[in-house]
Amino acid sequence: MNIVILDSFTTNPGDLSWEPVAARGPLAIHDRTADADIVPRARDAEIVLTNKTVLSRDVIAALPRLKCICVLATGYNVVDVAAAKERGVTVCNVPEYSTPNVAQAVFALLLELTNRTGHHDRTVHEGRWAACEDFCYWDGDLVELAGLTLGIVGYGRIGRAVARVGRAFEMRILAHRRDATGPIDGGEYADLDRLFAESDVVSLHCPLTPDTQGLVHAARLERMKPSAFLINTARGGLVNEADLAAALDAGTIAGAGLDVLSVEPPSASNPLLRARHCVITPHIAWATRSARRRLIEATAGNVAAFLAGRPRNVVG
């Protein structure tokens, strides 16, 4: 079967190999694909691989040979899954490849907010330590994590991994999920109102769906402690960005660490780019070389399973 990768560059900018996928059939690789080029490039493909290139209802309808869509990610909101299902097109994702990386990124963001390592490094290189009368200084409050409450919204694989790291920092865990079952070592389940009110850190790990769109809004931010931090390594659309920027500037919460925004890359008008105490990274929580290698291998496995008539990691 013909296989097309629409946006290979972010997954593999050249430091890895697509051979595990190429071994499954004729493969066409495109670094990036503009909307107008999707149908021409994928017209003869039975299997399409996409990371962030959107496969809408109209696009799916215009690809008569399409049989399978493999998303090079865990989140699959770039695909109109309902339209694919109506057409009998299988949609697969990769659910586990980045778990340790995202958990690591959560605490990289949180530690930047609490220890301000990058900020202090910049002040040292600017000459402030060399000009200091004392042997040390700190610019703003430094926050100890031990004893704080970590609220995790979405207690799946990544949420549990974040909880494990939180416990290593001696944090108390609150978690929220749709089916609040099963034990939580060192913590307990809580509804969203309680979690936002009691947590010193709220970390988002739920998918972006119509139900979770704008889950973090002004009213929920008002429930948070003024000393609390918000971390988002999931999807930007979970957060009302105007409300978050207003809350940061007003001191409603102490800070935010974001690896995702609602539009990526962001426009210059995004209010979070100018909000106080807001650390933003360019959607890199998933992107270590180890994780990207696992992603390619798992996607090749998804293709192989589909070709064998036993599709796996099917969504929708």
Buried (B, 14 or more C-beta within 10 A) or exposed (E): BBBBBBBBEBBBEEEBEBEBBBEBBEBBBBEEBEEEEBBEBBBBBBBBBBBBBEBBEEBBBBBEEBBBBBBBBBBBBBBBBEBBEEBEBBBBBBBBBBBBBBBBBBBBBBBBBBBBEEBBEEBEEEEEBEEEEEEEEEEEEEBEBEEBBBBBBBBBBBBBBBBBBBBEBEBBBBBBBEEEEEEBEBBEBBEBEBBBBBBBBBBBBBBBEEEBBBBBBEEBBBBBBEEBBBBBBBBBBBBBBEBBBBBBBEEBBBBBBBBBBBEEEBEEEBBBBEBEBBBBBEBBBBBBEEBBBBBBBBBBBBBBBBBEEEBBBBBB
